[in-house]
Each structure stands twice: as C-alpha cells, then as structure tokens.
Amino acid sequence: MNPLAIVISANIAAAFVLFCGIKLFDLGSDFAELIRRHGAFLGLVVALVTIFNFLLTDTAEILNSDLIFWTVFVSMICFAILGRLTDLIKVKLLSHKRGKTKKHASPSALSVVTIVLIELIIGIIYGLVAGVSFIVTTGTGVMVLCALILLRIIGKVETIRQYQEAGFSRRQNIVALVISFCASPIAAIITYLFLRGNYRSAGVLMATAAGFLIYISLYRALTVIVKKYKNR
C-alpha cells in the first residue's frame, strides 16, 4: 500500500476514534468508564513501548546518540514550560466571565475565541508529532497514533469538563473539540509530505516528537498520582 495513503487513512481514522471516544463519555457508556479507569495506564504503557522500541530506534538510524539525547531533553523541557504556560493562560481566560450572577456567568467572547485558538495550536502540535513519526516506517507512525489517542482522550475529557464548569455552552465545546481534532490529521499529512525524503530534518523532529511524548506521558502519570492522592 502507498505510504502516503497509509498516513492519510491512519490519521483520519485516529481523529474518528477520538470523536467516538468522546461521544462514549457523552453518552455515559460502560466502555467509557473502562477507558476512564484504565485508559491512562494503558496509554502510558503504549507510549513507553512506542518511545523506546519504535520512535527512538528509528531516530537512531538518522542521528547520533548525543544529538538524540539533547534534542529529546531540551524539547521535553520546552514542552513542559509551554504546557504550564498554556494551563495558566486557560485559567486566566476562563476566570473572565460575563453575566449578572455567578451561576449564570459565561466566558467572554474574546476568551472563547482565544481558547479555540489554543485548541487549534494543540491539535496542530499533535499532528506534527504524528506526521514526523511516519517518516522512517509506517509501523512507528501507527504506534505513535495509538499512544496519542489513549493519552489524548483522557486529557480531552478533563478539558471538556473544565470548559463546562467555566460556563462554555455545548456548542462552544463542540467547536473547540472539532477544530482541535480536525487540525491534527491535516497537520500530520502536510508534515509528512514536506519531510519525506528529508531524513536529516526529520530525525531532529522525530527526537523532538519523542520529547513531546515523554512529556505527555509524565504529565498524565503525575495527574493520575495526584488524583489517587486526593481520593485517599
């Protein structure tokens, strides 16, 4: 099968799976409860296997070990800082509400637009990570997509709940969700088209993608630990 066709079909399928997963939570499905309980752990396992058995292995065929280490380390730190700043910006934006009473307050139009733009950027970043992972082998790309789906769906459910508590309407939540999920396959396909054959640049970006995946995995692991600690 044509590699480009695999990239297109796999990324579109991943977006569809994410939509279906969120819908299961919306419907209160028993399967959604299983994802809530075990999805984060399974996502961490798949992510670790993907990082060390697939993504870094492919990257090692292009870059030397020292460059891989520093690229992964620096990108992980940068994504952690960016993630923290994004969280702070979201909290600030969601605190700016309009309405006569606190109960009926809702985020301002500027806050909603800014949140949607943030979700668009997040979707593009996930798409870039998925796109570069297909450069060397399609198997690595598929594994990265599986890890991203498992890690992302739990985080997205938490984000949707956060927006709801901040006064987002169902329509506003759907718009943010659709834009984020649709941006990912588009960014992945464009990234693959531009980078295939350019292995040197792809190698650096693959190491950066590994750093992103490690950051997301650690973030989800920390979130699970904090929740378990609070529920004690």
N, C-alpha and C positions, 0 to 999 in steps of 0.2 A: 504493500500500500504506500502511496505517496506520503513522504514525511509531513509535507505541508497540510495535507488532508487530515492526517492524524492530529496535528497541532490544532487545527480549526475545530474538528469534531470533539476532541478531548476537552478543550477549553469551553466550548459551548455546552457540552454535557455537564461539566463541573458547575457552571452557572445555573443550569437547570436543577441539578441536585441540591444546590444551596437554596434555591427558591422553594423546592419541595420540602426540604428540611425545616425551613422557617414556617411553612404552611402547616406542617405537622404540629409544631408548637402552638400555632394559632388555633388549631382545631382541638388541642388538648389530647392528642393521640397518646396511647400507651407506649408506642415506639419512641415518641418524643421524650417521654420520661426516661426511657433507657438511654437515649442519647444524652440527656441531662446528667444522669448518674455516672455513665461510663465513657461518654464521648471525649472528655478532656484527657483521661488516662490513655485511652486508645490513640488519641491524636498525638500525645507525647511519644508513645511507643513508635508509631509510624514515622513521626518526624525524626526521631533519633536514628532509626534504621535508614531513613532516606538520606539524612545528612552525611552519615559516616560510611554507609555502604554504597551509596549511589552518587550523590552530588559532589562530595569531596573527592571521590575516586575519579570521576570524570574530569574534575578540575585539575587533579594531579597530572593528567595526561597533557595539560597545556602549560601550567605554571609550575615553578619550583616551590618547594615546601615553605621556604621563608616568606615568599611573597603571598602564598596562600594564607599562612598564619596571620600575618599582619593585616591583610585585607579583611579577613574574617573578623579579627579582633576589633579593628577600627570601625568597621561597618556595624558591628553589633553594638558598640558603644554609641555610635551616632544614631542608630535607630532607637535605642533606649532613651536617649535625650529627646529625640523628635517625638517619640511616643508620650513621654512625660509632658512635654510642652503642649501636645495636642489635647491631652486629658485636661490640663489646666485651662486651655482656651475653651474647651467644651463646657467646663464647669462655669466659667465666667459668662459665656454666651447664654447658657440655659438659666442663669440666675436673673437675666434681664427679661422680666415679664411685663405684660400689659394686661389690664383688667381691673375691674372695680374691687374685687375681693381676691384673696389669695387662692380660694377654692376654684374660682373661675379664671384665674390668670393663665396666660399663654405666652410663649416666647414671641418676641418682636419679629417682624418680617425680616429685618436685617440678620437677626440671629439664626432664623430658619435657613435663609439663603447661604449664610456662612457655613452652617452645619452641613448643608447639602454639598457645598464645595469641598469641605473637608472629607466627606464620604467619597466624593469623586476622586480625590487625590489618593485616598487609601485604596480604593478599588484599582487605580492605575498602578500603584506600587505592588499590589498582589499580582497584577497582570504581568508586570515586568519580571517579577521573580519566577512566575510560571513560564514565561516566554523564553528566558535565557536557559532554563533547565532542560529545554528540548534540543539545545544546540548540538550536543555530542551524541546523545542517544535518546530515543523516544521513551524508553523504559524509565529513565531518570525523570523525565518530564511528567509522566503519568504518576509516579510515586510522589513527586512534589505536589501535584494537584491533589492527590488523596490526603496528604498531610495537611495541606492548606484548607481543604474542605472541612476536615474534622476539627481543626483548631479554630477556623473562622466561624463556623456555625454556632459554637457555644458563645464566642465573643459577640457575635451579631445579635443573638437573642438577648444578651445582657444589655447591649447598646439600645436595642429597640425598647426594652423595658425602661431604661434610663430616659429616653426621649418621651415616652408616655407619661412618666412621672413628672417630667418637666412641662407637660401641657401640650405636647405635639398631638395634632389630630391624626386619625388613622391615615388620611390621605397624605399628609406630610411625611409620615413614617414610611409609607409605601414608596413615595417619590425618592426619598433618600436611599432606600433599600434597592430599588430598581436601578438607579443611576450608578450606585456602587458596584452592584453585581454585573451590570452590562459593561461597565468600563473595563473590568478585568479581562474578559476574553478578547476584547478589541485591542487592549494594550499588549496582551500576550502574543497575538498574531502579528501585530506590527513589529514588535521587538524581534520575534523570530525571523521575519522577513528581512529586517535590516542587518541582523547579526550572523545569519547562517553563512558560513564560509569565512567569516572574520573571527578566527578562533582566539587570537590574542586578546582582543577586546572582550570577547565572550568569556574567556577564562577569568578575567578580573571581575566581570559582572556575576559570574557563577559563584565565585568566592564571596562576593557581596551578598548574593542571594542566600548563601549558607549562613552568613552572619545574621541576616534577617530572620531566617528560620530558627536559628538558635535563640535569638532574642524573643521571638513569639513563643517558643516552647518554654523558655524560662519564665516569661510573663504569665503564661497560663498555669504553669506549675505553682508559681507564687500565689496566684489568685486562688487556686484550689486549697493550698495550705492555709491561707488567711481565712477562707470560708470555714474550713474544718475547725480552726482555732476559735472562731467566733461562735460556732454552733456547739462548742463543748459546754 
